[in-house]
Amino acid sequence: MLGFASALVTAALILVEANQEQELTMQIVYYGLAYMALFAVAHLAVRKWAPYADPVILPCVALLNGLGLVMIHRIDLANEGEVFAGELYSAKAPKQVLWTAVALILFCLVLKFVSDHRTLAKYGYTAGLVGLVALILPGILPSFIAPEINGAKIWLTFGAFSIQPGEFAKILLMVFFAAFLVSKRDLFTAAGRQFLGLDLPRARDLGPLVAAWAVGVSIMVLQKDLGSSLLFFGIVLVLLYVATERAAWVVVGLVLFSGGAVVAWKLFNHVQQRVSNWLDPLATYDLPGGGFQIAQSLFGLGTGGIFGAGLGAGRPDLIPEANTDFITSAIGEELGFVGLSAMLLVYMVFSMRGLRSAIAVRDSFGKLLGGGLSFALCFQVFIVVGGVTKLIPMTGITAPFLSYGGSSLLANYVLVALLLRISDAARGPKVVPKPKPQQPAIADQYTVMVERPK
Amino acid sequence: MNTPLRRVGIAMMVMILLLMGNATYVQVIKADDYRKDDHNRQRVLLNEYSRERGQIIASDGTPIANVKATDDSYRYQRVYANGPAYAPVTGYYSLTYGSGGVERIEDDLLNGSDDRLFARRLSDVITGRDPKGASLQLTVDPKVQQTAYDEMTTRGFTGSVVALNPQTGAILGMVSTPSYDPNRLASHDGDEQEKAWQEYTAEGGDQPTLNRAVQATYPPGSTWKVVVAAAALEDGKTKDTQLTAAPTITLPNTNTQLPNFNETNCGSGSTASMEEALARSCNTAFAELAGELGEQKLTKQANKFGMNDKELTVPQTVAASTYGPVPDKAALFQSGIGQRVVDMTPLENAVIAGTIANGGVRMKPYLVQKLIAPDLSVIDETKPDEAEDAISPQTANTLRDMMLKSETNTGGEGRLTGVNIASKTGTAEHGVDPAAVPPHAWYIAFAPAEKPTIAVAVIVENGGDRGLGATGGKVAAPVGRAVIGAYLAGR
């Protein structure tokens, strides 16, 4: 399957080159081989450190990641020689290839050192703390190290490269929530008072959870990163629901969310803008910060139609940010509805396999973490693809594995490594404790002549 | 914990399904709206221009319009092999000024978005080939087209030549002069395009972009006499029916004189047979004949020949050629010699000649022979379409004989040896003061008379190089004969 994914990706790359440059160079072969080698290493790492892991997940990731690289390269070609904001456009694909390599190393390391996901549960509070700090950091640091880009203050820059600590915080906080909920699970369902038919846990049990959630969400809002806060919120809700098996939490959560959304809409200008762009992108087409981007995305998708313009034959470079948040509309334009749906199905297969592992795994923490990770992935896809296709208001967020961006890639590879670890535990043979040698029943014991001591 | 996990799984699937549903809405249902949105022009145009547009080729495979790869963002430039000669056939394809002619009408096919190419587009997506446009094979014969264009331009004529295959209606040649060079309009240099466009569309200029063959109508003059004769023959008269030979008559209820050419008697007697009257192109005889037949019969016959058809496309829209309405008896007389209430396109006159040549069966004219997919398979081929039985085969035979006589009586250069041409000339007056304006010179013909394979109509506006003294025979006939000669010589 990995070979199949590689072949697909290389074929896509060839198409892009052929369409954009009208010639094929040996470079393609090197790219293809490099890509194949990277994933061969990843594959071997999985075989070695998680031999029973789900065999479908890694090829799915490889396919998405490869397709993302091809698309980024394709947009590089289109933007070659253009000047953006006074700077000559620099190719993004080589950087992304580098990030992929780094991400795969990280992936292998996680697989090797987290040999049992249950150990993570022990570091739940640590993870939560680190995650929170990571989340807060860009918000409070001065802007020379944490500049505001596109209205969101979520980056940390160190010289040439920048990271989004929020991406990692997402996973860390998920570990924390999972660990926390598992340890307090019984309390959640048993203790506490009844309120409107809902078993409320005791405040001191609920406290850390609510605090973490509130701090997380408010920080997200302060940093103006709506997409991530939506994602974060959804994950917490699902973890809570799975842990408590109480649908009421979902209701409460949705009510809270609706309230929060209305408040945010009332308070924040940029939220109002997003909403009006969503309602009618053409009406705000020419306004600054208006519907231009979404409209272009829709035009691209519409022009692509059912079968798309063909790789390298569309004009996805007309959409601003086509290589990050809007990469799925670039795919929709060039591969059409068919390609976009195929891509969505790959995401679905991927997250469903993750979820299955979560269901199959035997420990609660694994179930919760696996379910959370799978849901996070799927929900993130929903938020970004829904945004670019005008199903929901656009909230800046990356498409996992597809978009350009190192942090997102690194974090998502950690996510996959954890999922594989959980699935390895789920599918692996039960580690049966060695049966104790049984004592035959006393009655069956044969009598022995005990010699009288002399 | 597994039940909620399963439910979460269902929620995840629902999310993906929602996305796919919405993608369906955006990319399938609303796709056309988005594609055609004004804000999206840039993308559509860039896409279209950078697609390899289909070729336009002549009936023998000679490329007329092609593409050349460029290294700018449009990627392909339209190139016309012999631009001015074929401009009325191809039209133009400009990035700034849109397109015209076949380029415009068959744009969906040429740019590859036509539904008939759907299956191929699908396979293009799968195999990743660049979508290409389909090619058009026209019915145009390069020898005919080139000869007609050269004949007209070397003499500096303004006018048009149309040649048809009478048996099928296939257009063998369609020339309009003066012409323009579509290569200049297809230039990727915006200034060059603009300069050419200004030049070609200049107010008061000689309208090179006007396709006179199908867009301009002229009084047919004496060429119309074949239609009057056809109506008379269908009405029971014969070629020997005697008509007046008077050198001049007075139009009914007026003092206006209607004379024969040079006010000569029609032959030697006091009456002349219809055959002789047509051969000598006697105006008085046909004016009276028209008066006798009446508007109704003439209109009926005219319509059978394809007059008053507002819907004809070849695929260029053909301006309606009109007969009538006839306001009074005087006009009816004048209509008998193709003046006043008669106006026709050169194409229509070629159709009339072709109908007679084809034993009275009018074939629908067409210009596109085949649609050829990028993989060279034939998507569609035009089948000859019988439009109407305009006249009986007997009438057609009689008319052919009469037109053979007419050709012998016609002067002008360029007579062909070894080929019998059946023809009729026309010298049509026009303008407010007809005596002061050089007449339009017409020539309609088909050959070989025994088994016609080509029918032509030639019009030279405003007397060509002969001024007031121009006649169809002197000015237009040589062009028509040269075209027939070129076509028959090449077979």
Interface residues (C-beta under 8 A of the other chain):
Chain A: A11 I14 L15 A18 N19 Q22 V238 Y241 V242 A243 E245 L282 Y285 A295 L298 F299 G300 L301 G302 T303 G304 G305 I306 F307 G308 A309 G310 L311 A313 G314 R315 L318 G332 L335 G336 F337 V338 L340 S341 L344 L345 Y347 M348 S351 M352 L355 A358 I359 S364 K367 L368 G371 S374 F375 C378 F379 V381 F382 V385 G386 T389 K390 L391
Chain B: M1 N2 T3 P4 L5 R6 V8 G9 A11 M12 M13 M15 I16 L18 L19 M20 N22 A23 T24 V26 Q27 V28 K30 A31 D32 D33 Y34 R35 D37 H39 N40 Q42 R43 V44 L46 N47 S50 R51 A69 R121 L122 D124 V125 G128 R129 D130 P131
